[in-house]
Amino acid sequence: MLTKLMPQLFTWVEVHGASRNQAYNWNSFLVQDESDSVRALIDPLPLSADEIQQIDKLGGPTHLMLRGTKTISTLNVSR
């Protein structure tokens, strides 16, 4: 489920490490610009059908951003 943190910022969470009793949240984000022309998914986790519908209602992603330890890669998404 997408959680709205701010008007143009949403997040969804997946729990990792629970099987080792070291559970921690892994977060992904959807960020929109104020004109709503850019909607970027940042380090996207797998999405449920409901999350996909929520993102589609917002207009769908236009960019995908993947962060590494020393780099950031951005891809344009065409539909």
Secondary structure, DSSP 8 states (H G I E B T S, - for coil): --EEEETTEEEEEEEESGGGT--EEEEEEEEE-TTSS-EEEES-----HHHHHHHHHTT--SEEEEE-SS-EEEEE---
